[in-house]
Amino acid sequence: MTAFVTGATGFVGREVVRQLCVRGTRCVAHVRPDSRSLAAWRARFTELGAEVDTTAWDVGALAARLRALAPAQLYICIGTTRHKAKSDAISGDIYEAVDLGLTRIAVDAARASEARPRLVYLSSVGASASARSPYLRARGKAEDVVRTSGLPWVIARPSFITGDRDEARLGEKAASVVGDGLLAVASVFGGRSLRAKYRSTTPDVLASALIRVGEAGDDRIVEGADLR
């Protein structure tokens, strides 16, 4: 079985790659061909036992690659931050450009490839095409692209993801600590389902859950306790 991971250099994507390799799955980690850290990522993923793919973000080129590989799962772990978007010279609505735009390319390529991989989309709790937050709105639109693709799919909606990142995100870390504390109190008063849905998680736990639901057979949205 082959798995193709887009967003492989991201916080969760790299852990998905590692765990797939540990499981003995043939894993192809996609890295942008213009990445300034391409050599480092190639060395890191190769050491894990993954293959590195540098196909451009182009529907035709990516479709041809997926057709040749015929992956069983296409993991879409794409995302950006304001800091990263600035360093990559991305302006305007960065979430529409990256989170939604690249997801659309990946899905269109998967459809055109005729390989029919199962789409495993990493979204976020609160994602909705009508959300006020630009980030959650782009995620919601991306979910719609995945759901209407005509391909088998699963969408994961985690809450805060904590751990050691390449860049400091103190606001997110503080929010997760405070939020987990409030949810713990809420669970005492009967809010267990609320706590399960919004409690923070870590890349290793989330990656394991993504692989598990990605290899299942039903189209669905998973969140909360199902991602642990």
C-alpha positions as CSV (number, residue, x, y, z in Angstrom):
1,M,0.0,0.0,0.0
2,T,1.2,3.5,-0.9
3,A,0.4,6.7,0.9
4,F,1.1,10.2,-0.5
5,V,1.4,13.0,2.0
6,T,1.1,16.6,1.0
7,G,2.1,19.2,3.6
8,A,4.7,16.6,4.7
9,T,7.1,19.2,6.1
10,G,4.4,20.6,8.4
11,F,3.9,20.1,12.1
12,V,1.5,17.2,11.7
13,G,2.5,16.1,8.2
14,R,6.0,15.1,9.2
15,E,4.7,12.9,12.0
16,V,2.3,11.3,9.6
17,V,5.2,10.4,7.4
18,R,7.2,9.1,10.3
19,Q,4.4,6.8,11.6
20,L,3.6,5.5,8.1
21,C,7.2,4.5,7.7
22,V,7.3,2.8,11.1
23,R,4.2,0.8,10.0
24,G,6.0,-0.3,6.9
25,T,3.7,1.6,4.5
26,R,5.3,2.9,1.3
27,C,5.2,6.6,2.0
28,V,5.8,9.4,-0.5
29,A,6.4,12.7,1.2
30,H,5.7,15.7,-1.0
31,V,8.0,18.7,-0.6
32,R,7.7,22.0,-2.6
33,P,10.4,22.0,-5.3
34,D,11.3,25.5,-4.4
35,S,11.6,24.8,-0.7
36,R,14.7,26.5,0.8
37,S,15.2,23.5,3.0
38,L,14.7,20.8,0.3
39,A,18.1,19.1,0.9
40,A,17.5,18.9,4.6
41,W,14.0,17.5,4.2
42,R,15.2,15.0,1.6
43,A,17.8,13.7,4.0
44,R,15.4,13.6,6.9
45,F,12.6,11.7,5.1
46,T,15.0,9.4,3.3
47,E,16.5,8.4,6.7
48,L,13.0,7.6,7.9
49,G,12.5,5.4,4.8
50,A,10.1,7.6,2.9
51,E,10.4,8.6,-0.8
52,V,10.5,12.3,-1.5
53,D,8.4,13.8,-4.3
54,T,9.0,17.4,-5.5
55,T,6.2,17.6,-8.2
56,A,5.1,21.2,-8.7
57,W,1.8,22.4,-7.4
58,D,0.2,22.0,-10.8
59,V,-3.0,19.9,-11.4
60,G,-1.6,18.2,-14.5
61,A,1.8,17.4,-13.2
62,L,0.5,16.2,-9.8
63,A,-2.2,14.1,-11.5
64,A,0.4,12.3,-13.6
65,R,2.5,11.6,-10.5
66,L,-0.5,10.2,-8.6
67,R,-1.5,8.1,-11.6
68,A,2.0,6.5,-11.6
69,L,2.0,5.9,-7.8
70,A,-1.6,4.9,-7.4
71,P,-1.7,5.7,-3.7
72,A,-4.4,4.2,-1.5
73,Q,-4.5,7.4,0.6
74,L,-3.8,11.0,-0.2
75,Y,-3.1,12.9,3.1
76,I,-3.8,16.6,2.8
77,C,-2.0,18.2,5.8
78,I,-1.7,21.6,4.1
79,G,-1.6,24.9,6.0
80,T,0.3,28.1,6.6
81,T,0.8,30.8,9.2
82,R,1.2,34.5,8.9
83,H,4.9,34.2,9.7
84,K,5.4,31.5,7.1
85,A,3.3,33.3,4.5
86,K,5.4,36.5,5.0
87,S,8.6,34.5,4.5
88,D,7.2,32.9,1.3
89,A,6.0,36.3,0.0
90,I,2.3,35.3,0.0
91,S,0.1,38.3,0.2
92,G,-3.7,38.8,0.4
93,D,-5.9,36.2,2.0
94,I,-3.2,33.6,2.8
95,Y,-5.6,31.0,3.9
96,E,-7.6,31.2,0.7
97,A,-4.3,31.0,-1.2
98,V,-2.7,28.1,0.7
99,D,-5.2,26.2,2.9
100,L,-7.9,26.3,0.3
101,G,-6.0,26.9,-3.0
102,L,-3.5,24.0,-2.5
103,T,-6.2,21.7,-1.3
104,R,-8.2,22.3,-4.4
105,I,-5.2,21.5,-6.6
106,A,-4.5,18.3,-4.7
107,V,-8.2,17.2,-5.0
108,D,-8.4,18.1,-8.7
109,A,-5.2,16.2,-9.3
110,A,-6.5,13.2,-7.5
111,R,-9.7,13.2,-9.5
112,A,-7.8,13.6,-12.8
113,S,-5.3,10.8,-11.9
114,E,-8.1,8.2,-11.9
115,A,-6.3,6.5,-9.1
116,R,-9.2,7.2,-6.7
117,P,-7.1,7.6,-3.5
118,R,-9.0,8.1,-0.2
119,L,-8.7,11.8,0.7
120,V,-7.6,12.3,4.3
121,Y,-8.1,16.0,5.0
122,L,-6.7,17.7,8.1
123,S,-9.1,20.5,9.0
124,S,-10.0,22.2,12.2
125,V,-12.7,22.3,14.8
126,G,-15.1,25.1,13.9
127,A,-14.4,25.0,10.2
128,S,-17.3,26.3,8.1
129,A,-17.6,28.1,4.8
130,S,-19.7,30.8,6.6
131,A,-17.3,31.3,9.5
132,R,-16.2,34.8,10.4
133,S,-12.6,33.8,10.9
134,P,-10.7,33.8,7.6
135,Y,-8.8,30.7,8.7
136,L,-11.9,28.7,9.6
137,R,-13.8,30.0,6.5
138,A,-11.0,28.7,4.2
139,R,-10.9,25.4,6.0
140,G,-14.7,25.1,5.6
141,K,-14.5,25.8,1.9
142,A,-11.7,23.2,1.6
143,E,-13.9,20.7,3.4
144,D,-16.6,21.3,0.8
145,V,-14.0,20.6,-2.0
146,V,-13.1,17.3,-0.4
147,R,-16.7,16.2,0.3
148,T,-17.9,17.0,-3.3
149,S,-14.9,15.4,-5.0
150,G,-16.6,12.1,-5.8
151,L,-13.6,10.3,-4.1
152,P,-13.6,8.5,-0.8
153,W,-12.8,10.9,2.0
154,V,-12.5,11.5,5.7
155,I,-12.1,14.9,7.4
156,A,-10.4,15.3,10.7
157,R,-11.3,18.3,12.9
158,P,-8.8,18.6,15.8
159,S,-8.7,21.5,18.3
160,F,-5.4,23.1,19.3
161,I,-2.3,21.1,18.4
162,T,0.5,21.5,20.9
163,G,4.2,20.6,20.9
164,D,7.6,21.8,19.7
165,R,7.1,23.8,16.5
166,D,9.7,25.4,14.2
167,E,8.3,28.7,15.1
168,A,7.0,30.1,18.4
169,R,3.2,30.3,18.7
170,L,2.9,31.4,22.3
171,G,-0.7,32.6,21.9
172,E,-1.8,29.2,20.7
173,K,0.1,27.4,23.5
174,A,-1.4,29.7,26.1
175,A,-4.9,29.3,24.7
176,S,-4.6,25.5,24.8
177,V,-3.4,25.5,28.4
178,V,-6.2,27.8,29.5
179,G,-8.8,26.0,27.4
180,D,-7.9,22.6,28.7
181,G,-8.1,23.9,32.2
182,L,-11.6,25.3,31.6
183,L,-12.7,22.1,29.9
184,A,-11.5,20.1,32.8
185,V,-13.7,22.1,35.1
186,A,-16.6,21.8,32.6
187,S,-16.3,18.0,32.5
188,V,-16.9,17.9,36.3
189,F,-20.3,19.6,35.7
190,G,-21.3,17.3,32.9
191,G,-19.5,18.8,29.9
192,R,-17.6,15.6,28.9
193,S,-18.6,15.8,25.3
194,L,-17.5,19.5,25.1
195,R,-14.2,18.6,26.6
196,A,-13.6,15.7,24.2
197,K,-14.3,18.0,21.2
198,Y,-12.2,21.0,22.2
199,R,-9.3,19.4,24.2
200,S,-5.9,20.0,22.7
201,T,-3.9,17.2,21.1
202,T,-0.3,16.5,20.0
203,P,1.1,15.7,16.6
204,D,1.9,12.0,17.4
205,V,-1.6,11.3,18.7
206,L,-3.3,13.2,15.8
207,A,-1.1,11.5,13.2
208,S,-1.9,8.1,14.6
209,A,-5.6,9.0,14.4
210,L,-5.3,10.3,10.9
211,I,-3.7,7.1,9.7
212,R,-6.4,5.0,11.5
213,V,-9.4,6.8,10.0
214,G,-7.6,7.1,6.7
215,E,-7.4,3.4,6.4
216,A,-11.1,2.9,7.4
217,G,-13.8,2.6,4.8
218,D,-16.5,5.2,5.5
219,D,-16.8,8.8,4.4
220,R,-17.2,10.9,7.6
221,I,-16.0,13.9,9.7
222,V,-14.2,12.9,12.8
223,E,-13.4,15.1,15.9
224,G,-13.1,14.9,19.6
225,A,-12.5,11.5,21.1
226,D,-12.4,9.8,17.7
227,L,-9.1,11.6,17.1
228,R,-7.4,10.1,20.1
